[in-house]
Amino acid sequence: MGRIVVDPKVRFGKPCIRGTRITVQEVLELVNEGIPFGKIIEEYYPELTEEDIKACIRYAIELISAEDVHLEAV
C-alpha cells in the first residue's frame, strides 16, 4: 500500500497516511461516523485527498481478509 506506511518512529508504529501523522484509525473513525469524505478533508484533515481516505478503507479490508479465523466446535 503506497499511501499507507508504518514507521515505528511515527505515532508508535500505527499505520499512517504517507507524509502525515494521520493514522488510518483516525480516518476510519470519521468514516464510521458517517462523515462524508469531502467534509473530512475540509473540516478535519485538509492535507488529505479522497484517494487517501479510500486507501485507509482498502488497508482495513486487506487486514481483515488476511486474518485467520479459528472456530471451535461447542
mmCIF file of the N, C-alpha and C atoms, coordinates in Angstrom:
data_MODEL
# 
_entry.id   MODEL 
# 
loop_
_atom_site.group_PDB 
_atom_site.id 
_atom_site.type_symbol 
_atom_site.label_atom_id 
_atom_site.label_alt_id 
_atom_site.label_comp_id 
_atom_site.label_asym_id 
_atom_site.label_entity_id 
_atom_site.label_seq_id 
_atom_site.pdbx_PDB_ins_code 
_atom_site.Cartn_x 
_atom_site.Cartn_y 
_atom_site.Cartn_z 
_atom_site.occupancy 
_atom_site.B_iso_or_equiv 
_atom_site.pdbx_formal_charge 
_atom_site.auth_seq_id 
_atom_site.auth_comp_id 
_atom_site.auth_asym_id 
_atom_site.auth_atom_id 
_atom_site.pdbx_PDB_model_num 
ATOM 1   N N  . MET A 1 1  ? 0.857   -1.188  0.000  1.00 0.00 ? 1  MET A N  1 
ATOM 2   C CA . MET A 1 1  ? 0.000   0.000   0.000  1.00 0.00 ? 1  MET A CA 1 
ATOM 3   C C  . MET A 1 1  ? 0.886   1.227   0.000  1.00 0.00 ? 1  MET A C  1 
ATOM 4   N N  . GLY A 1 2  ? 0.963   1.896   -1.091 1.00 0.00 ? 2  GLY A N  1 
ATOM 5   C CA . GLY A 1 2  ? 1.817   3.058   -1.203 1.00 0.00 ? 2  GLY A CA 1 
ATOM 6   C C  . GLY A 1 2  ? 1.411   4.230   -0.338 1.00 0.00 ? 2  GLY A C  1 
ATOM 7   N N  . ARG A 1 3  ? 0.135   4.428   -0.120 1.00 0.00 ? 3  ARG A N  1 
ATOM 8   C CA . ARG A 1 3  ? -0.318  5.583   0.655  1.00 0.00 ? 3  ARG A CA 1 
ATOM 9   C C  . ARG A 1 3  ? -0.283  5.344   2.155  1.00 0.00 ? 3  ARG A C  1 
ATOM 10  N N  . ILE A 1 4  ? -0.272  4.095   2.557  1.00 0.00 ? 4  ILE A N  1 
ATOM 11  C CA . ILE A 1 4  ? -0.284  3.757   3.987  1.00 0.00 ? 4  ILE A CA 1 
ATOM 12  C C  . ILE A 1 4  ? 1.103   3.236   4.363  1.00 0.00 ? 4  ILE A C  1 
ATOM 13  N N  . VAL A 1 5  ? 1.671   3.835   5.411  1.00 0.00 ? 5  VAL A N  1 
ATOM 14  C CA . VAL A 1 5  ? 3.004   3.436   5.861  1.00 0.00 ? 5  VAL A CA 1 
ATOM 15  C C  . VAL A 1 5  ? 2.994   3.167   7.358  1.00 0.00 ? 5  VAL A C  1 
ATOM 16  N N  . VAL A 1 6  ? 3.926   2.314   7.757  1.00 0.00 ? 6  VAL A N  1 
ATOM 17  C CA . VAL A 1 6  ? 4.112   2.014   9.179  1.00 0.00 ? 6  VAL A CA 1 
ATOM 18  C C  . VAL A 1 6  ? 5.566   2.336   9.505  1.00 0.00 ? 6  VAL A C  1 
ATOM 19  N N  . ASP A 1 7  ? 5.741   3.263   10.427 1.00 0.00 ? 7  ASP A N  1 
ATOM 20  C CA . ASP A 1 7  ? 7.078   3.664   10.849 1.00 0.00 ? 7  ASP A CA 1 
ATOM 21  C C  . ASP A 1 7  ? 7.087   3.664   12.369 1.00 0.00 ? 7  ASP A C  1 
ATOM 22  N N  . PRO A 1 8  ? 7.932   2.839   12.983 1.00 0.00 ? 8  PRO A N  1 
ATOM 23  C CA . PRO A 1 8  ? 7.942   2.764   14.442 1.00 0.00 ? 8  PRO A CA 1 
ATOM 24  C C  . PRO A 1 8  ? 8.220   4.110   15.122 1.00 0.00 ? 8  PRO A C  1 
ATOM 25  N N  . LYS A 1 9  ? 8.783   5.058   14.370 1.00 0.00 ? 9  LYS A N  1 
ATOM 26  C CA . LYS A 1 9  ? 9.100   6.374   14.932 1.00 0.00 ? 9  LYS A CA 1 
ATOM 27  C C  . LYS A 1 9  ? 7.940   7.362   14.824 1.00 0.00 ? 9  LYS A C  1 
ATOM 28  N N  . VAL A 1 10 ? 6.887   6.967   14.127 1.00 0.00 ? 10 VAL A N  1 
ATOM 29  C CA . VAL A 1 10 ? 5.738   7.862   13.925 1.00 0.00 ? 10 VAL A CA 1 
ATOM 30  C C  . VAL A 1 10 ? 4.507   7.231   14.539 1.00 0.00 ? 10 VAL A C  1 
ATOM 31  N N  . ARG A 1 11 ? 3.898   7.942   15.475 1.00 0.00 ? 11 ARG A N  1 
ATOM 32  C CA . ARG A 1 11 ? 2.648   7.515   16.115 1.00 0.00 ? 11 ARG A CA 1 
ATOM 33  C C  . ARG A 1 11 ? 2.722   6.086   16.648 1.00 0.00 ? 11 ARG A C  1 
ATOM 34  N N  . PHE A 1 12 ? 3.860   5.743   17.242 1.00 0.00 ? 12 PHE A N  1 
ATOM 35  C CA . PHE A 1 12 ? 4.069   4.437   17.873 1.00 0.00 ? 12 PHE A CA 1 
ATOM 36  C C  . PHE A 1 12 ? 3.898   3.276   16.898 1.00 0.00 ? 12 PHE A C  1 
ATOM 37  N N  . GLY A 1 13 ? 4.179   3.518   15.624 1.00 0.00 ? 13 GLY A N  1 
ATOM 38  C CA . GLY A 1 13 ? 4.113   2.458   14.627 1.00 0.00 ? 13 GLY A CA 1 
ATOM 39  C C  . GLY A 1 13 ? 2.731   2.164   14.089 1.00 0.00 ? 13 GLY A C  1 
ATOM 40  N N  . LYS A 1 14 ? 1.756   3.002   14.427 1.00 0.00 ? 14 LYS A N  1 
ATOM 41  C CA . LYS A 1 14 ? 0.412   2.787   13.862 1.00 0.00 ? 14 LYS A CA 1 
ATOM 42  C C  . LYS A 1 14 ? 0.434   3.149   12.379 1.00 0.00 ? 14 LYS A C  1 
ATOM 43  N N  . PRO A 1 15 ? -0.351  2.459   11.574 1.00 0.00 ? 15 PRO A N  1 
ATOM 44  C CA . PRO A 1 15 ? -0.401  2.783   10.145 1.00 0.00 ? 15 PRO A CA 1 
ATOM 45  C C  . PRO A 1 15 ? -0.897  4.219   9.944  1.00 0.00 ? 15 PRO A C  1 
ATOM 46  N N  . CYS A 1 16 ? -0.148  4.971   9.139  1.00 0.00 ? 16 CYS A N  1 
ATOM 47  C CA . CYS A 1 16 ? -0.471  6.374   8.854  1.00 0.00 ? 16 CYS A CA 1 
ATOM 48  C C  . CYS A 1 16 ? -0.511  6.598   7.351  1.00 0.00 ? 16 CYS A C  1 
ATOM 49  N N  . ILE A 1 17 ? -1.109  7.699   6.979  1.00 0.00 ? 17 ILE A N  1 
ATOM 50  C CA . ILE A 1 17 ? -1.098  8.107   5.584  1.00 0.00 ? 17 ILE A CA 1 
ATOM 51  C C  . ILE A 1 17 ? 0.267   8.730   5.295  1.00 0.00 ? 17 ILE A C  1 
ATOM 52  N N  . ARG A 1 18 ? 0.884   8.268   4.228  1.00 0.00 ? 18 ARG A N  1 
ATOM 53  C CA . ARG A 1 18 ? 2.241   8.702   3.873  1.00 0.00 ? 18 ARG A CA 1 
ATOM 54  C C  . ARG A 1 18 ? 2.365   10.225  3.909  1.00 0.00 ? 18 ARG A C  1 
ATOM 55  N N  . GLY A 1 19 ? 3.435   10.678  4.539  1.00 0.00 ? 19 GLY A N  1 
ATOM 56  C CA . GLY A 1 19 ? 3.717   12.110  4.591  1.00 0.00 ? 19 GLY A CA 1 
ATOM 57  C C  . GLY A 1 19 ? 2.950   12.859  5.663  1.00 0.00 ? 19 GLY A C  1 
ATOM 58  N N  . THR A 1 20 ? 2.182   12.137  6.481  1.00 0.00 ? 20 THR A N  1 
ATOM 59  C CA . THR A 1 20 ? 1.407   12.774  7.547  1.00 0.00 ? 20 THR A CA 1 
ATOM 60  C C  . THR A 1 20 ? 1.594   11.986  8.840  1.00 0.00 ? 20 THR A C  1 
ATOM 61  N N  . ARG A 1 21 ? 1.040   12.501  9.897  1.00 0.00 ? 21 ARG A N  1 
ATOM 62  C CA . ARG A 1 21 ? 0.977   11.774  11.160 1.00 0.00 ? 21 ARG A CA 1 
ATOM 63  C C  . ARG A 1 21 ? -0.470  11.345  11.422 1.00 0.00 ? 21 ARG A C  1 
ATOM 64  N N  . ILE A 1 22 ? -1.286  11.336  10.377 1.00 0.00 ? 22 ILE A N  1 
ATOM 65  C CA . ILE A 1 22 ? -2.698  10.972  10.481 1.00 0.00 ? 22 ILE A CA 1 
ATOM 66  C C  . ILE A 1 22 ? -2.807  9.459   10.374 1.00 0.00 ? 22 ILE A C  1 
ATOM 67  N N  . THR A 1 23 ? -3.387  8.836   11.411 1.00 0.00 ? 23 THR A N  1 
ATOM 68  C CA . THR A 1 23 ? -3.485  7.379   11.400 1.00 0.00 ? 23 THR A CA 1 
ATOM 69  C C  . THR A 1 23 ? -4.693  6.911   10.604 1.00 0.00 ? 23 THR A C  1 
ATOM 70  N N  . VAL A 1 24 ? -4.563  5.687   10.113 1.00 0.00 ? 24 VAL A N  1 
ATOM 71  C CA . VAL A 1 24 ? -5.679  5.038   9.421  1.00 0.00 ? 24 VAL A CA 1 
ATOM 72  C C  . VAL A 1 24 ? -6.878  4.985   10.373 1.00 0.00 ? 24 VAL A C  1 
ATOM 73  N N  . GLN A 1 25 ? -6.630  4.659   11.621 1.00 0.00 ? 25 GLN A N  1 
ATOM 74  C CA . GLN A 1 25 ? -7.711  4.562   12.607 1.00 0.00 ? 25 GLN A CA 1 
ATOM 75  C C  . GLN A 1 25 ? -8.472  5.878   12.737 1.00 0.00 ? 25 GLN A C  1 
ATOM 76  N N  . GLU A 1 26 ? -7.765  6.996   12.800 1.00 0.00 ? 26 GLU A N  1 
ATOM 77  C CA . GLU A 1 26 ? -8.434  8.293   12.929 1.00 0.00 ? 26 GLU A CA 1 
ATOM 78  C C  . GLU A 1 26 ? -9.367  8.553   11.749 1.00 0.00 ? 26 GLU A C  1 
ATOM 79  N N  . VAL A 1 27 ? -8.893  8.234   10.565 1.00 0.00 ? 27 VAL A N  1 
ATOM 80  C CA . VAL A 1 27 ? -9.713  8.441   9.367  1.00 0.00 ? 27 VAL A CA 1 
ATOM 81  C C  . VAL A 1 27 ? -10.908 7.497   9.370  1.00 0.00 ? 27 VAL A C  1 
ATOM 82  N N  . LEU A 1 28 ? -10.683 6.225   9.698  1.00 0.00 ? 28 LEU A N  1 
ATOM 83  C CA . LEU A 1 28 ? -11.778 5.257   9.694  1.00 0.00 ? 28 LEU A CA 1 
ATOM 84  C C  . LEU A 1 28 ? -12.835 5.588   10.742 1.00 0.00 ? 28 LEU A C  1 
ATOM 85  N N  . GLU A 1 29 ? -12.425 6.147   11.861 1.00 0.00 ? 29 GLU A N  1 
ATOM 86  C CA . GLU A 1 29 ? -13.405 6.545   12.875 1.00 0.00 ? 29 GLU A CA 1 
ATOM 87  C C  . GLU A 1 29 ? -14.330 7.642   12.336 1.00 0.00 ? 29 GLU A C  1 
ATOM 88  N N  . LEU A 1 30 ? -13.790 8.574   11.567 1.00 0.00 ? 30 LEU A N  1 
ATOM 89  C CA . LEU A 1 30 ? -14.623 9.617   10.963 1.00 0.00 ? 30 LEU A CA 1 
ATOM 90  C C  . LEU A 1 30 ? -15.554 9.026   9.908  1.00 0.00 ? 30 LEU A C  1 
ATOM 91  N N  . VAL A 1 31 ? -15.030 8.110   9.094  1.00 0.00 ? 31 VAL A N  1 
ATOM 92  C CA . VAL A 1 31 ? -15.863 7.448   8.087  1.00 0.00 ? 31 VAL A CA 1 
ATOM 93  C C  . VAL A 1 31 ? -16.988 6.681   8.784  1.00 0.00 ? 31 VAL A C  1 
ATOM 94  N N  . ASN A 1 32 ? -16.652 6.005   9.863  1.00 0.00 ? 32 ASN A N  1 
ATOM 95  C CA . ASN A 1 32 ? -17.640 5.247   10.624 1.00 0.00 ? 32 ASN A CA 1 
ATOM 96  C C  . ASN A 1 32 ? -18.751 6.139   11.170 1.00 0.00 ? 32 ASN A C  1 
ATOM 97  N N  . GLU A 1 33 ? -18.411 7.365   11.494 1.00 0.00 ? 33 GLU A N  1 
ATOM 98  C CA . GLU A 1 33 ? -19.413 8.320   11.997 1.00 0.00 ? 33 GLU A CA 1 
ATOM 99  C C  . GLU A 1 33 ? -20.326 8.821   10.881 1.00 0.00 ? 33 GLU A C  1 
ATOM 100 N N  . GLY A 1 34 ? -20.042 8.418   9.656  1.00 0.00 ? 34 GLY A N  1 
ATOM 101 C CA . GLY A 1 34 ? -20.880 8.825   8.526  1.00 0.00 ? 34 GLY A CA 1 
ATOM 102 C C  . GLY A 1 34 ? -20.501 10.178  7.954  1.00 0.00 ? 34 GLY A C  1 
ATOM 103 N N  . ILE A 1 35 ? -19.339 10.672  8.303  1.00 0.00 ? 35 ILE A N  1 
ATOM 104 C CA . ILE A 1 35 ? -18.909 11.972  7.797  1.00 0.00 ? 35 ILE A CA 1 
ATOM 105 C C  . ILE A 1 35 ? -18.437 11.794  6.353  1.00 0.00 ? 35 ILE A C  1 
ATOM 106 N N  . PRO A 1 36 ? -18.992 12.573  5.444  1.00 0.00 ? 36 PRO A N  1 
ATOM 107 C CA . PRO A 1 36 ? -18.606 12.449  4.030  1.00 0.00 ? 36 PRO A CA 1 
ATOM 108 C C  . PRO A 1 36 ? -17.125 12.771  3.822  1.00 0.00 ? 36 PRO A C  1 
ATOM 109 N N  . PHE A 1 37 ? -16.547 12.147  2.809  1.00 0.00 ? 37 PHE A N  1 
ATOM 110 C CA . PHE A 1 37 ? -15.128 12.343  2.526  1.00 0.00 ? 37 PHE A CA 1 
ATOM 111 C C  . PHE A 1 37 ? -14.795 13.831  2.393  1.00 0.00 ? 37 PHE A C  1 
ATOM 112 N N  . GLY A 1 38 ? -15.601 14.562  1.655  1.00 0.00 ? 38 GLY A N  1 
ATOM 113 C CA . GLY A 1 38 ? -15.339 15.983  1.445  1.00 0.00 ? 38 GLY A CA 1 
ATOM 114 C C  . GLY A 1 38 ? -15.278 16.765  2.749  1.00 0.00 ? 38 GLY A C  1 
ATOM 115 N N  . LYS A 1 39 ? -16.146 16.414  3.678  1.00 0.00 ? 39 LYS A N  1 
ATOM 116 C CA . LYS A 1 39 ? -16.167 17.100  4.971  1.00 0.00 ? 39 LYS A CA 1 
ATOM 117 C C  . LYS A 1 39 ? -14.954 16.701  5.817  1.00 0.00 ? 39 LYS A C  1 
ATOM 118 N N  . ILE A 1 40 ? -14.540 15.442  5.729  1.00 0.00 ? 40 ILE A N  1 
ATOM 119 C CA . ILE A 1 40 ? -13.336 15.007  6.437  1.00 0.00 ? 40 ILE A CA 1 
ATOM 120 C C  . ILE A 1 40 ? -12.148 15.848  5.976  1.00 0.00 ? 40 ILE A C  1 
ATOM 121 N N  . ILE A 1 41 ? -12.052 16.032  4.679  1.00 0.00 ? 41 ILE A N  1 
ATOM 122 C CA . ILE A 1 41 ? -10.951 16.810  4.114  1.00 0.00 ? 41 ILE A CA 1 
ATOM 123 C C  . ILE A 1 41 ? -11.084 18.280  4.494  1.00 0.00 ? 41 ILE A C  1 
ATOM 124 N N  . GLU A 1 42 ? -12.259 18.822  4.341  1.00 0.00 ? 42 GLU A N  1 
ATOM 125 C CA . GLU A 1 42 ? -12.465 20.258  4.571  1.00 0.00 ? 42 GLU A CA 1 
ATOM 126 C C  . GLU A 1 42 ? -12.334 20.646  6.045  1.00 0.00 ? 42 GLU A C  1 
ATOM 127 N N  . GLU A 1 43 ? -12.925 19.853  6.935  1.00 0.00 ? 43 GLU A N  1 
ATOM 128 C CA . GLU A 1 43 ? -13.016 20.263  8.334  1.00 0.00 ? 43 GLU A CA 1 
ATOM 129 C C  . GLU A 1 43 ? -12.014 19.583  9.269  1.00 0.00 ? 43 GLU A C  1 
ATOM 130 N N  . TYR A 1 44 ? -11.476 18.448  8.879  1.00 0.00 ? 44 TYR A N  1 
ATOM 131 C CA . TYR A 1 44 ? -10.590 17.719  9.787  1.00 0.00 ? 44 TYR A CA 1 
ATOM 132 C C  . TYR A 1 44 ? -9.152  17.648  9.282  1.00 0.00 ? 44 TYR A C  1 
ATOM 133 N N  . TYR A 1 45 ? -8.981  17.204  8.048  1.00 0.00 ? 45 TYR A N  1 
ATOM 134 C CA . TYR A 1 45 ? -7.641  16.950  7.525  1.00 0.00 ? 45 TYR A CA 1 
ATOM 135 C C  . TYR A 1 45 ? -7.507  17.495  6.104  1.00 0.00 ? 45 TYR A C  1 
ATOM 136 N N  . PRO A 1 46 ? -7.313  18.801  5.968  1.00 0.00 ? 46 PRO A N  1 
ATOM 137 C CA . PRO A 1 46 ? -7.233  19.392  4.620  1.00 0.00 ? 46 PRO A CA 1 
ATOM 138 C C  . PRO A 1 46 ? -6.057  18.891  3.779  1.00 0.00 ? 46 PRO A C  1 
ATOM 139 N N  . GLU A 1 47 ? -5.077  18.256  4.422  1.00 0.00 ? 47 GLU A N  1 
ATOM 140 C CA . GLU A 1 47 ? -3.936  17.747  3.658  1.00 0.00 ? 47 GLU A CA 1 
ATOM 141 C C  . GLU A 1 47 ? -4.237  16.410  2.986  1.00 0.00 ? 47 GLU A C  1 
ATOM 142 N N  . LEU A 1 48 ? -5.380  15.811  3.287  1.00 0.00 ? 48 LEU A N  1 
ATOM 143 C CA . LEU A 1 48 ? -5.753  14.528  2.686  1.00 0.00 ? 48 LEU A CA 1 
ATOM 144 C C  . LEU A 1 48 ? -6.494  14.721  1.369  1.00 0.00 ? 48 LEU A C  1 
ATOM 145 N N  . THR A 1 49 ? -6.535  13.619  0.619  1.00 0.00 ? 49 THR A N  1 
ATOM 146 C CA . THR A 1 49 ? -7.342  13.560  -0.599 1.00 0.00 ? 49 THR A CA 1 
ATOM 147 C C  . THR A 1 49 ? -8.352  12.428  -0.430 1.00 0.00 ? 49 THR A C  1 
ATOM 148 N N  . GLU A 1 50 ? -9.318  12.384  -1.325 1.00 0.00 ? 50 GLU A N  1 
ATOM 149 C CA . GLU A 1 50 ? -10.271 11.274  -1.284 1.00 0.00 ? 50 GLU A CA 1 
ATOM 150 C C  . GLU A 1 50 ? -9.542  9.942   -1.472 1.00 0.00 ? 50 GLU A C  1 
ATOM 151 N N  . GLU A 1 51 ? -8.512  9.931   -2.289 1.00 0.00 ? 51 GLU A N  1 
ATOM 152 C CA . GLU A 1 51 ? -7.748  8.700   -2.506 1.00 0.00 ? 51 GLU A CA 1 
ATOM 153 C C  . GLU A 1 51 ? -7.068  8.244   -1.217 1.00 0.00 ? 51 GLU A C  1 
ATOM 154 N N  . ASP A 1 52 ? -6.627  9.179   -0.382 1.00 0.00 ? 52 ASP A N  1 
ATOM 155 C CA . ASP A 1 52 ? -6.040  8.809   0.908  1.00 0.00 ? 52 ASP A CA 1 
ATOM 156 C C  . ASP A 1 52 ? -7.076  8.112   1.788  1.00 0.00 ? 52 ASP A C  1 
ATOM 157 N N  . ILE A 1 53 ? -8.278  8.655   1.805  1.00 0.00 ? 53 ILE A N  1 
ATOM 158 C CA . ILE A 1 53 ? -9.343  8.066   2.621  1.00 0.00 ? 53 ILE A CA 1 
ATOM 159 C C  . ILE A 1 53 ? -9.706  6.677   2.098  1.00 0.00 ? 53 ILE A C  1 
ATOM 160 N N  . LYS A 1 54 ? -9.814  6.551   0.784  1.00 0.00 ? 54 LYS A N  1 
ATOM 161 C CA . LYS A 1 54 ? -10.107 5.243   0.188  1.00 0.00 ? 54 LYS A CA 1 
ATOM 162 C C  . LYS A 1 54 ? -8.986  4.251   0.485  1.00 0.00 ? 54 LYS A C  1 
ATOM 163 N N  . ALA A 1 55 ? -7.749  4.731   0.521  1.00 0.00 ? 55 ALA A N  1 
ATOM 164 C CA . ALA A 1 55 ? -6.620  3.849   0.842  1.00 0.00 ? 55 ALA A CA 1 
ATOM 165 C C  . ALA A 1 55 ? -6.741  3.316   2.268  1.00 0.00 ? 55 ALA A C  1 
ATOM 166 N N  . CYS A 1 56 ? -7.252  4.132   3.178  1.00 0.00 ? 56 CYS A N  1 
ATOM 167 C CA . CYS A 1 56 ? -7.470  3.677   4.557  1.00 0.00 ? 56 CYS A CA 1 
ATOM 168 C C  . CYS A 1 56 ? -8.494  2.547   4.593  1.00 0.00 ? 56 CYS A C  1 
ATOM 169 N N  . ILE A 1 57 ? -9.543  2.701   3.827  1.00 0.00 ? 57 ILE A N  1 
ATOM 170 C CA . ILE A 1 57 ? -10.584 1.668   3.777  1.00 0.00 ? 57 ILE A CA 1 
ATOM 171 C C  . ILE A 1 57 ? -10.016 0.389   3.169  1.00 0.00 ? 57 ILE A C  1 
ATOM 172 N N  . ARG A 1 58 ? -9.278  0.525   2.072  1.00 0.00 ? 58 ARG A N  1 
ATOM 173 C CA . ARG A 1 58 ? -8.670  -0.654  1.440  1.00 0.00 ? 58 ARG A CA 1 
ATOM 174 C C  . ARG A 1 58 ? -7.706  -1.344  2.401  1.00 0.00 ? 58 ARG A C  1 
ATOM 175 N N  . TYR A 1 59 ? -6.947  -0.561  3.151  1.00 0.00 ? 59 TYR A N  1 
ATOM 176 C CA . TYR A 1 59 ? -5.999  -1.122  4.113  1.00 0.00 ? 59 TYR A CA 1 
ATOM 177 C C  . TYR A 1 59 ? -6.737  -1.971  5.145  1.00 0.00 ? 59 TYR A C  1 
ATOM 178 N N  . ALA A 1 60 ? -7.835  -1.447  5.666  1.00 0.00 ? 60 ALA A N  1 
ATOM 179 C CA . ALA A 1 60 ? -8.623  -2.199  6.655  1.00 0.00 ? 60 ALA A CA 1 
ATOM 180 C C  . ALA A 1 60 ? -9.193  -3.472  6.046  1.00 0.00 ? 60 ALA A C  1 
ATOM 181 N N  . ILE A 1 61 ? -9.671  -3.398  4.826  1.00 0.00 ? 61 ILE A N  1 
ATOM 182 C CA . ILE A 1 61 ? -10.216 -4.576  4.148  1.00 0.00 ? 61 ILE A CA 1 
ATOM 183 C C  . ILE A 1 61 ? -9.122  -5.628  3.970  1.00 0.00 ? 61 ILE A C  1 
ATOM 184 N N  . GLU A 1 62 ? -7.939  -5.197  3.560  1.00 0.00 ? 62 GLU A N  1 
ATOM 185 C CA . GLU A 1 62 ? -6.842  -6.154  3.369  1.00 0.00 ? 62 GLU A CA 1 
ATOM 186 C C  . GLU A 1 62 ? -6.438  -6.813  4.677  1.00 0.00 ? 62 GLU A C  1 
ATOM 187 N N  . LEU A 1 63 ? -6.430  -6.056  5.768  1.00 0.00 ? 63 LEU A N  1 
ATOM 188 C CA . LEU A 1 63 ? -6.100  -6.642  7.070  1.00 0.00 ? 63 LEU A CA 1 
ATOM 189 C C  . LEU A 1 63 ? -7.103  -7.723  7.459  1.00 0.00 ? 63 LEU A C  1 
ATOM 190 N N  . ILE A 1 64 ? -8.359  -7.418  7.263  1.00 0.00 ? 64 ILE A N  1 
ATOM 191 C CA . ILE A 1 64 ? -9.404  -8.365  7.644  1.00 0.00 ? 64 ILE A CA 1 
ATOM 192 C C  . ILE A 1 64 ? -9.374  -9.591  6.728  1.00 0.00 ? 64 ILE A C  1 
ATOM 193 N N  . SER A 1 65 ? -9.150  -9.381  5.458  1.00 0.00 ? 65 SER A N  1 
ATOM 194 C CA . SER A 1 65 ? -9.148  -10.516 4.535  1.00 0.00 ? 65 SER A CA 1 
ATOM 195 C C  . SER A 1 65 ? -7.960  -11.446 4.795  1.00 0.00 ? 65 SER A C  1 
ATOM 196 N N  . ALA A 1 66 ? -6.887  -10.919 5.353  1.00 0.00 ? 66 ALA A N  1 
ATOM 197 C CA . ALA A 1 66 ? -5.696  -11.739 5.647  1.00 0.00 ? 66 ALA A CA 1 
ATOM 198 C C  . ALA A 1 66 ? -5.800  -12.412 7.015  1.00 0.00 ? 66 ALA A C  1 
ATOM 199 N N  . GLU A 1 67 ? -6.793  -12.052 7.795  1.00 0.00 ? 67 GLU A N  1 
ATOM 200 C CA . GLU A 1 67 ? -6.933  -12.583 9.142  1.00 0.00 ? 67 GLU A CA 1 
ATOM 201 C C  . GLU A 1 67 ? -7.466  -14.017 9.105  1.00 0.00 ? 67 GLU A C  1 
ATOM 202 N N  . ASP A 1 68 ? -6.832  -14.871 9.873  1.00 0.00 ? 68 ASP A N  1 
ATOM 203 C CA . ASP A 1 68 ? -7.311  -16.250 10.003 1.00 0.00 ? 68 ASP A CA 1 
ATOM 204 C C  . ASP A 1 68 ? -8.327  -16.320 11.128 1.00 0.00 ? 68 ASP A C  1 
ATOM 205 N N  . VAL A 1 69 ? -9.430  -16.971 10.850 1.00 0.00 ? 69 VAL A N  1 
ATOM 206 C CA . VAL A 1 69 ? -10.463 -17.152 11.860 1.00 0.00 ? 69 VAL A CA 1 
ATOM 207 C C  . VAL A 1 69 ? -10.486 -18.626 12.233 1.00 0.00 ? 69 VAL A C  1 
ATOM 208 N N  . HIS A 1 70 ? -10.344 -18.895 13.519 1.00 0.00 ? 70 HIS A N  1 
ATOM 209 C CA . HIS A 1 70 ? -10.339 -20.277 14.006 1.00 0.00 ? 70 HIS A CA 1 
ATOM 210 C C  . HIS A 1 70 ? -11.593 -20.493 14.847 1.00 0.00 ? 70 HIS A C  1 
ATOM 211 N N  . LEU A 1 71 ? -12.453 -21.334 14.370 1.00 0.00 ? 71 LEU A N  1 
ATOM 212 C CA . LEU A 1 71 ? -13.692 -21.627 15.091 1.00 0.00 ? 71 LEU A CA 1 
ATOM 213 C C  . LEU A 1 71 ? -13.556 -22.952 15.812 1.00 0.00 ? 71 LEU A C  1 
ATOM 214 N N  . GLU A 1 72 ? -14.088 -22.985 16.993 1.00 0.00 ? 72 GLU A N  1 
ATOM 215 C CA . GLU A 1 72 ? -14.081 -24.226 17.762 1.00 0.00 ? 72 GLU A CA 1 
ATOM 216 C C  . GLU A 1 72 ? -15.510 -24.724 17.897 1.00 0.00 ? 72 GLU A C  1 
ATOM 217 N N  . ALA A 1 73 ? -15.670 -26.012 17.792 1.00 0.00 ? 73 ALA A N  1 
ATOM 218 C CA . ALA A 1 73 ? -16.999 -26.595 17.966 1.00 0.00 ? 73 ALA A CA 1 
ATOM 219 C C  . ALA A 1 73 ? -17.391 -26.483 19.436 1.00 0.00 ? 73 ALA A C  1 
ATOM 220 N N  . VAL A 1 74 ? -18.639 -26.124 19.654 1.00 0.00 ? 74 VAL A N  1 
ATOM 221 C CA . VAL A 1 74 ? -19.145 -26.025 21.035 1.00 0.00 ? 74 VAL A CA 1 
ATOM 222 C C  . VAL A 1 74 ? -20.091 -27.133 21.352 1.00 0.00 ? 74 VAL A C  1 
# 
